[in-house]
């Protein structure tokens, strides 16, 4: 999906067809459009969520005990 955010042209990858249905791709596109309207960069939000998930998985008792 191509979009402009703060005057810059950006592209967001939604996913490949067999892995993501057309209805889900449309829902993700609509969600990204709502984020852009709310002045939130959807690409940065996806990166932030991936980082949150990495830290959440690393912050377990087993991971801390191994350190």
C-alpha positions, -999 to +999 in steps of 0.1 A: +000+000+000+015+033-010+008+064+011+022+098+021+030+107+057+044+141+066+051+148+030+071+117+024+061+088+000+060+055+019+050+019+011+036-007+035+037-044+028+004-060+037+011-096+028+010-123+001-023-136-012-022-173-001-011-163+034-035-134+038-071-135+025-084-106+004-109-096+032-080-095+058-058-075+034-087-050+030-092-048+067-055-041+073-056-014+046-086+002+062-068+001+096-037+017+081-059+045+065-075+052+099-040+054+115-028+078+088-060+100+094-051+100+131-015+112+122+001+078+132+026+062+108+014+026+103+049+013+093+064+026+126+036+011+146+043-023+131+080-020+139+071-009+175+048-039+179+075-063+167+099-049+193+073-051+220+068-088+212+105-095+213+110-079+247+079-096+260+092-130+250+127-122+264+114-110+297+104-144+312+117-161+343+134-187+321+152-162+300+163-142+331+175-173+349+196-183+319+214-150+319 
